[in-house]
Structures are given as structure tokens and as C-alpha cells.
Amino acid sequence: MEELTLSTYEGPPGTPVSVTGTGFDVCDQAALTFDGQHSTPATVHVPEISGTIMVPQDATAGPHHTIEAACDSGNAYQAEAGFTVTSGGGTTPAGQQTLTLDPDHGSVGTPIDVQGTGFAQCSAKTVDLYVVNGPAIASAIAVAENGDFSYKEVVPDPTTPDTYTFRAACTGEPDIYADAALVVESPAPPVLTLDPEQGAMSATLKATGTGFGCPEVDFRWDGGEPPLGSAAVDESGSFTTEITVLADAQSGEHTVRAACTAYPEQYDESTFTVTDNGTNSGTSNGTNNGTSNGGTNGGGDQSVAAGWVVGPASLGAALILALAAAAYFGRLHRGPRWVRSHVRATLRPAAATADLTELHPSGEPPTRTVRLDPHADPGSTDIEDVDR
């Protein structure tokens, strides 16, 4: 059987009432109502539900009011408990002061626009804003002559998902107040997407984000300073913008982080790979040009000096080769004139046939062979090599 337990069963208008329900065995979503109106979402942990509902400012004093919890899934699970509205909700008629939250729900980092009206009777002309049974939000917020005020608040981190009561009360006159409920939801995780995910330095990227509960985000490259840029976040927590890769980015993987400007702990990161940062072209051009033009060796003077060294050395080597070739071919092509000038033959008795070969240096080819055939008249043979 379903039952409700209330933190209090009586109180003036604006009283927050914590509600706990049991016996809700089948329930996907649930809501709390006061006298069938002012519906407020409840948290479901089957078979229990929990939540907080505010006694409306226009509730009349007296018993016979009802706080009810019911499943929204069409099931018959529901329970109710009686509540008594006491007098003394304020020194002014009930409902004269109002407090509005826009939006009245959100997750950590959600900006809340707080608007109040009807505080003209506040003597201090300021109001204090706080969470009922919770921390103070702001003090001495200025009230205009017409009794209106405004303030911006962001749901801080950490804040446990639950229903919270904001109260704006006249400074020094706490009986002049107005309440409004804020439902803090479980946050969706921030997600950053880059398109493309790789490219050269100075490339332009499309950055898309979702789940950011803040008005603005900053982009940082490898966590450094300054930021690559910023983007406004819409009410749905999304953004789309363009960012540019650093001009001096090194090749390889880098981290791009999108973080809420006011809450940097709310962020997401994505990886971008720099495929070409100009190092190859810079190395080849710089090194080759430096070597050929003298940049690497220290300037044009050294290039000229190198030319002076290489030129004469090459010329000397060529002359040596030419002389060696002349000597070689001079020996190789000795004709009859050379033989007549350098070889003299005198016959003398000898047996058989003799082949005479001119001696030549080791490693060089043979020059000329002279064949001598003896005649019948014996005699002597002398061979003399005379250099001239």
C-alpha cells in the first residue's frame, strides 16, 4: 500500500515540504501536487519516491489541504497526506510578493535568471536571496522603486540533484518574502566534437559541443594560454563555432579542451592530429640552400673560399691525369722510327731461334717483340738499347 510521509504537516504559505513515498512498486515517473495543482517532479527509486513541494503563496489558512504523489506512467500508484496552512505567511497579503526562476530546472552550471516583484514595502530597499534550509546566495540585492529586483545565479558544482526552494526576503524584515522551487537535474556529460580531426597547422576546425551548462566556453590547445577562442552556449547547452590550429603547432596528436569560462571544471577534450607543420619543407629548403648558398657555412665569404679551394685542386688533378696518360700512350704506341733509333742488332753465332722482348715496368702492358732468325754464316749477335 502506498503511503506518504511529510517533513511537516503544517506551515504558512511558502513553506517547503519534503515528501517521501513508499509502496510505489511500479513507477517510472512521479509528481507531487498541492490540492491537485502546482505540480512538482519527484525522484523515483522504486519502491520509493521523494521530493519537495512548496506551499503556494495563495493557499488559504486552515486545514483540509492535501499533498499528493502520483505516478505519471498511467499506473494507479498514488498516495496523499493532509496539510494545514497556518496564518502568518507574511505581513503583506499572501501572493503580493512573487519570485520567478527562469528556467526553474537545470543541472550544474545552468544559469538562472531570478526575478522578484512586489517588494515595494521593504524598508531597506534590498532583499537577501538564499536556499531555504541551505546556503545563502546573495545579500542586499537592490530593489527598484516599483518593488522589482533581478539577479543571475548559476547552479554551483557540486549540487546534488533534488528540488530546492529559493527565497527572496526583505533585508531585516524576513516576514516579507517570496519563494520559488528549482529542480536540479542530473547533468548530461559535456561532449566536444572536432571536424576534421586532423590537418595542417593553421587549419580551421569546426567545434561542436553539447551538455555544457554555462553561458560561454573557452578553447585551449594542450591546456596552454591564451585560449584559442570562445563560444556562446545556447539554452540547450550546445554550441557550434570555428577555431584555428596554432601556426607553430608541432606535428602529432594534440588535445583541444572546451571548458566553461565560469566553471572550468566542466569541460570535455578531443584529440586533433597535426599532419604537417612545415618541418620537412623547412629542413630541406633551409639545409640545401644553406649548403649551396653559404647560409649554413656562415655566409657568402665562406662559399667563395670553398670555390677557391675546389677549383685549383680539380685543375691539378686533371693535369696529373693528362701527364700519366701521355706517358702511358707514349709507351704503348712506339712505332718503327723509335725502334730504329733505340735498337741495334749485330749478328753472332747462336743456336736456334731467339725471341727478344723489351723489358717493361711492372703493371704496364708489353711493348714490342723482336724475332731474330740466324743465317747460315755463323757470327755473333749483340742487342743494345740506347736511349737518346
C-alpha positions as CSV (number, residue, x, y, z in Angstrom):
1,M,0.0,0.0,0.0
2,E,1.3,3.5,-0.9
3,E,2.0,5.9,1.9
4,L,3.3,9.5,2.2
5,T,5.4,11.0,4.9
6,L,5.8,14.7,5.2
7,S,8.6,16.7,6.9
8,T,5.9,18.9,8.3
9,Y,2.2,18.8,8.3
10,E,1.5,22.5,8.8
11,G,3.0,25.8,7.9
12,P,2.4,29.2,6.3
13,P,2.4,29.8,2.5
14,G,5.8,29.4,1.1
15,T,6.8,26.5,3.4
16,P,8.9,23.8,1.6
17,V,7.6,20.4,2.4
18,S,9.8,17.3,1.9
19,V,7.8,14.3,0.8
20,T,8.7,10.6,1.0
21,G,6.5,7.9,-0.5
22,T,6.7,4.1,-0.1
23,G,4.9,1.3,-1.8
24,F,5.4,2.6,-5.4
25,D,6.4,-0.8,-6.8
26,V,5.7,0.1,-10.4
27,C,6.5,3.7,-11.3
28,D,8.7,5.3,-13.9
29,Q,8.0,9.0,-13.1
30,A,6.1,10.7,-10.3
31,A,4.9,14.2,-9.4
32,L,3.8,16.0,-6.3
33,T,0.8,18.3,-6.2
34,F,-0.7,20.6,-3.6
35,D,-4.5,20.5,-3.7
36,G,-4.2,18.9,-7.2
37,Q,-2.2,21.9,-8.5
38,H,1.4,23.3,-8.6
39,S,2.9,20.0,-9.9
40,T,6.5,19.4,-9.0
41,P,8.6,16.4,-10.3
42,A,9.6,13.7,-7.8
43,T,12.6,11.4,-7.8
44,V,11.8,7.8,-8.2
45,H,13.8,5.0,-6.6
46,V,11.3,2.1,-6.8
47,P,9.5,1.3,-4.5
48,E,10.2,4.8,-3.0
49,I,9.7,8.3,-4.3
50,S,10.9,11.6,-2.8
51,G,10.7,15.3,-3.5
52,T,9.9,18.8,-2.1
53,I,6.9,20.9,-2.8
54,M,6.2,24.4,-1.8
55,V,3.0,25.5,0.0
56,P,1.6,28.0,-2.6
57,Q,1.5,31.7,-1.7
58,D,-2.2,31.9,-2.4
59,A,-3.0,29.0,-0.1
60,T,-5.8,29.9,2.3
61,A,-5.2,29.4,6.0
62,G,-6.8,26.3,7.5
63,P,-6.8,22.5,7.4
64,H,-8.1,20.2,4.7
65,H,-5.4,20.8,2.2
66,T,-3.8,17.8,0.5
67,I,-0.4,16.9,-0.7
68,E,-0.5,14.1,-3.2
69,A,2.1,11.9,-5.0
70,A,1.1,10.0,-8.2
71,C,2.9,8.1,-10.9
72,D,2.8,9.7,-14.3
73,S,3.0,6.4,-16.2
74,G,-0.7,5.7,-16.1
75,N,-0.4,3.3,-13.1
76,A,-2.8,3.6,-10.2
77,Y,0.0,4.2,-7.7
78,Q,-0.7,7.3,-5.6
79,A,-0.9,8.5,-2.1
80,E,-1.9,11.7,-0.2
81,A,-1.4,13.3,3.1
82,G,-3.3,16.2,4.8
83,F,-1.7,19.6,5.4
84,T,-2.8,22.6,7.4
85,V,-1.9,26.1,6.2
86,T,-1.3,28.4,9.2
87,S,-1.6,32.2,9.2
88,G,1.4,34.5,9.4
89,G,2.8,33.8,5.9
90,G,3.8,37.5,5.7
91,T,3.0,41.0,6.9
92,T,1.5,41.7,3.5
93,P,-1.4,39.8,1.8
94,A,-0.5,36.4,0.5
95,G,0.7,36.4,-3.0
96,Q,1.7,40.1,-3.1
97,Q,5.4,39.3,-3.4
98,T,6.5,36.9,-6.3
99,L,9.7,35.2,-7.1
100,T,10.3,33.7,-10.6
101,L,13.2,31.4,-11.7
102,D,13.9,31.1,-15.4
103,P,14.5,28.3,-16.1
104,D,13.1,26.6,-13.0
105,H,15.1,23.4,-13.7
106,G,18.6,22.6,-14.8
107,S,21.9,20.9,-14.0
108,V,25.2,22.1,-12.5
109,G,26.3,25.2,-14.4
110,T,22.9,26.2,-15.6
111,P,22.4,30.0,-15.4
112,I,19.2,31.0,-13.5
113,D,17.5,34.4,-14.1
114,V,15.9,35.3,-10.7
115,Q,13.1,37.9,-10.9
116,G,11.2,39.4,-7.9
117,T,8.2,41.7,-7.7
118,G,6.1,43.3,-5.0
119,F,8.9,44.3,-2.6
120,A,8.0,48.0,-2.5
121,Q,7.1,47.8,1.2
122,C,10.7,46.6,2.0
123,S,12.1,49.4,4.2
124,A,15.8,48.6,3.4
125,K,15.1,48.5,-0.3
126,T,17.2,45.4,-0.6
127,V,16.5,41.7,-0.4
128,D,18.5,38.7,0.6
129,L,18.4,35.6,-1.6
130,Y,19.1,32.1,-0.2
131,V,18.1,28.5,-0.3
132,V,15.6,27.5,2.4
133,N,17.4,25.2,4.9
134,G,20.5,25.8,2.7
135,P,23.2,28.3,1.9
136,A,23.0,32.0,1.2
137,I,23.1,33.0,-2.4
138,A,23.4,36.8,-2.3
139,S,22.8,39.6,0.1
140,A,21.4,43.1,-0.2
141,I,20.2,42.9,-3.8
142,A,18.9,46.3,-4.7
143,V,15.1,46.7,-5.1
144,A,13.7,49.3,-7.5
145,E,11.2,51.9,-6.6
146,N,8.4,49.8,-8.1
147,G,9.4,46.8,-5.9
148,D,11.1,44.8,-8.5
149,F,14.6,43.2,-8.5
150,S,16.6,40.9,-10.6
151,Y,19.6,38.7,-10.1
152,K,21.5,36.0,-12.0
153,E,22.7,32.8,-10.4
154,V,24.4,29.7,-11.7
155,V,23.8,26.3,-10.2
156,P,27.1,25.6,-8.5
157,D,29.2,22.5,-8.5
158,P,28.7,20.3,-6.6
159,T,24.9,20.4,-6.2
160,T,23.1,17.1,-5.6
161,P,20.1,16.6,-7.9
162,D,17.0,17.5,-5.9
163,T,14.3,20.1,-5.6
164,Y,15.5,23.3,-3.8
165,T,13.5,26.3,-2.6
166,F,14.8,29.8,-3.4
167,R,13.6,32.5,-1.0
168,A,13.9,36.2,-1.5
169,A,13.3,38.1,1.8
170,C,13.4,41.7,2.6
171,T,16.7,42.6,4.4
172,G,15.9,43.0,8.1
173,E,12.2,42.1,7.5
174,P,12.2,38.3,6.9
175,D,8.4,38.1,7.0
176,I,8.3,39.9,3.7
177,Y,9.4,37.2,1.3
178,A,8.6,35.1,-1.7
179,D,9.7,31.6,-2.7
180,A,10.2,29.6,-5.9
181,A,11.2,26.0,-6.5
182,L,14.3,25.0,-8.5
183,V,14.7,21.4,-9.7
184,V,18.3,20.4,-10.1
185,E,18.7,17.6,-12.6
186,S,21.4,15.1,-13.1
187,P,23.8,16.7,-15.6
188,A,24.4,15.3,-19.1
189,P,28.2,14.9,-19.6
190,P,29.7,17.7,-21.8
191,V,30.8,16.4,-25.2
192,L,33.2,18.2,-27.6
193,T,33.5,17.1,-31.3
194,L,36.1,18.4,-33.8
195,D,35.7,18.3,-37.6
196,P,38.1,17.4,-39.1
197,E,40.1,15.5,-36.5
198,Q,43.5,16.0,-38.3
199,G,45.1,18.6,-40.6
200,A,48.0,21.0,-41.0
201,M,49.0,23.9,-38.8
202,S,46.7,26.9,-39.1
203,A,43.9,24.7,-40.2
204,T,40.3,25.8,-39.4
205,L,38.2,23.4,-37.3
206,K,34.5,23.2,-36.7
207,A,34.0,22.7,-32.9
208,T,30.6,21.4,-31.7
209,G,29.6,20.9,-28.1
210,T,26.6,19.6,-26.2
211,G,25.8,19.2,-22.5
212,F,27.6,22.4,-21.4
213,G,25.6,24.0,-18.6
214,C,27.1,27.5,-18.8
215,P,26.7,30.6,-21.0
216,E,30.2,30.5,-22.5
217,V,33.1,28.2,-23.1
218,D,36.8,28.7,-23.8
219,F,39.1,26.6,-26.1
220,R,42.6,25.7,-25.1
221,W,45.4,23.9,-27.0
222,D,47.2,21.3,-24.9
223,G,45.9,23.3,-21.8
224,G,48.0,26.3,-22.7
225,E,47.5,30.1,-22.7
226,P,46.0,32.1,-24.2
227,P,42.8,30.4,-25.2
228,L,42.2,29.6,-28.9
229,G,38.9,31.4,-28.7
230,S,35.5,31.3,-27.1
231,A,31.9,30.5,-28.0
232,A,28.5,31.3,-26.6
233,V,26.4,28.4,-25.3
234,D,22.7,28.3,-26.1
235,E,19.9,27.3,-23.6
236,S,20.2,23.7,-24.6
237,G,23.8,23.6,-23.6
238,S,25.1,23.4,-27.2
239,F,27.4,25.5,-29.4
240,T,29.0,25.4,-32.8
241,T,31.9,27.6,-33.8
242,E,35.2,27.6,-35.7
243,I,38.7,27.6,-34.1
244,T,42.1,27.8,-35.8
245,V,45.1,25.5,-35.1
246,L,48.2,27.3,-33.8
247,A,50.5,28.4,-36.6
248,D,53.6,26.9,-34.8
249,A,51.9,23.6,-33.8
250,Q,54.2,20.6,-33.9
251,S,53.2,17.5,-35.8
252,G,51.5,14.7,-33.9
253,E,48.5,14.4,-31.5
254,H,47.3,17.4,-29.5
255,T,44.4,18.0,-27.1
256,V,41.7,20.6,-27.6
257,R,39.7,21.4,-24.4
258,A,36.4,23.2,-24.3
259,A,35.6,24.4,-20.7
260,C,33.0,26.6,-19.2
261,T,34.6,30.1,-18.7
262,A,33.0,30.5,-15.2
263,Y,33.3,26.8,-14.3
264,P,36.5,25.4,-15.8
265,E,35.9,22.1,-14.1
266,Q,33.0,21.5,-16.5
267,Y,34.8,20.5,-19.7
268,D,35.5,17.9,-22.4
269,E,38.5,17.2,-24.6
270,S,39.0,16.0,-28.1
271,T,42.2,15.0,-30.0
272,F,43.5,16.7,-33.1
273,T,46.4,15.4,-35.1
274,V,48.7,17.9,-36.9
275,T,49.8,16.0,-40.0
276,D,52.3,18.6,-41.5
277,N,53.8,21.6,-39.6
278,G,56.2,22.6,-42.3
279,T,59.3,21.0,-40.7
280,N,60.1,18.8,-43.7
281,S,60.0,21.7,-46.2
282,G,61.8,24.0,-43.8
283,T,64.6,21.4,-43.3
284,S,65.1,20.6,-46.9
285,N,65.0,24.2,-48.1
286,G,67.0,25.6,-45.3
287,T,69.6,22.9,-45.3
288,N,70.0,22.7,-49.1
289,N,70.0,26.4,-49.6
290,G,72.4,26.9,-46.7
291,T,74.8,24.4,-48.1
292,S,74.8,25.6,-51.7
293,N,74.5,29.3,-51.0
294,G,76.7,29.5,-47.9
295,G,74.0,30.1,-45.3
296,T,74.9,27.0,-43.4
297,N,78.6,27.6,-43.7
298,G,78.4,31.1,-42.4
299,G,77.8,33.3,-45.3
300,G,78.9,34.2,-48.9
301,D,82.6,34.7,-47.9
302,Q,82.9,31.0,-47.0
303,S,81.2,30.0,-50.2
304,V,83.7,32.0,-52.2
305,A,86.6,30.4,-50.2
306,A,85.2,27.0,-50.8
307,G,85.2,27.7,-54.6
308,W,88.8,28.9,-54.4
309,V,89.8,25.6,-52.7
310,V,87.9,23.3,-55.0
311,G,88.9,24.9,-58.4
312,P,92.8,24.7,-58.2
313,A,92.6,21.2,-56.7
314,S,90.5,19.9,-59.6
315,L,92.8,21.6,-62.1
316,G,95.9,20.0,-60.6
317,A,94.3,16.6,-60.6
318,A,93.4,17.0,-64.3
319,L,97.0,17.9,-65.2
320,I,98.4,14.9,-63.4
321,L,96.0,12.6,-65.2
322,A,96.9,14.1,-68.5
323,L,100.6,13.6,-67.9
324,A,100.1,10.0,-66.8
325,A,98.0,9.3,-69.9
326,A,100.7,10.8,-72.2
327,A,103.3,8.7,-70.6
328,Y,101.2,5.6,-70.9
329,F,100.1,6.1,-74.5
330,G,103.6,7.2,-75.4
331,R,104.9,3.8,-74.4
332,L,102.1,1.9,-76.0
333,H,102.4,3.4,-79.5
334,R,106.1,3.2,-80.2
335,G,106.5,2.9,-84.0
336,P,109.3,1.8,-86.4
337,R,111.1,5.2,-86.1
338,W,111.6,4.6,-82.3
339,V,112.8,1.1,-82.9
340,R,115.4,2.2,-85.5
341,S,116.6,4.9,-83.1
342,H,116.7,2.7,-80.0
343,V,117.5,-0.9,-81.1
344,R,120.8,-2.0,-82.8
345,A,121.4,-5.6,-83.9
346,T,124.7,-7.3,-84.5
347,L,124.8,-11.0,-85.7
348,R,126.9,-13.5,-83.9
349,P,126.9,-17.3,-83.9
350,A,124.0,-18.7,-81.9
351,A,121.9,-21.8,-81.8
352,A,118.2,-22.0,-82.6
353,T,115.8,-19.1,-82.8
354,A,115.6,-16.5,-80.1
355,D,112.7,-14.2,-79.2
356,L,113.7,-11.0,-77.6
357,T,111.1,-8.9,-75.7
358,E,111.8,-5.4,-74.5
359,L,111.5,-5.2,-70.7
360,H,108.7,-3.0,-69.4
361,P,107.8,-1.7,-66.0
362,S,105.7,-4.0,-63.7
363,G,102.0,-3.4,-64.2
364,E,102.2,-2.0,-67.7
365,P,101.4,-3.9,-70.9
366,P,104.2,-5.3,-73.1
367,T,105.6,-3.1,-75.8
368,R,107.2,-4.7,-78.8
369,T,108.7,-8.2,-79.5
370,V,111.7,-8.6,-81.9
371,R,112.2,-12.0,-83.6
372,L,115.7,-12.8,-84.8
373,D,116.5,-15.6,-87.2
374,P,120.2,-16.7,-87.6
375,H,121.7,-17.0,-91.0
376,A,123.9,-19.9,-92.2
377,D,127.0,-17.8,-91.7
378,P,127.7,-18.1,-88.0
379,G,128.5,-14.9,-86.2
380,S,127.8,-13.0,-83.0
381,T,124.7,-11.1,-82.1
382,D,124.6,-8.0,-79.8
383,I,121.5,-6.1,-78.9
384,E,121.9,-2.7,-77.2
385,D,119.1,-0.4,-76.1
386,V,120.5,3.1,-76.4
387,D,118.4,6.0,-75.0
388,R,118.6,9.3,-76.9
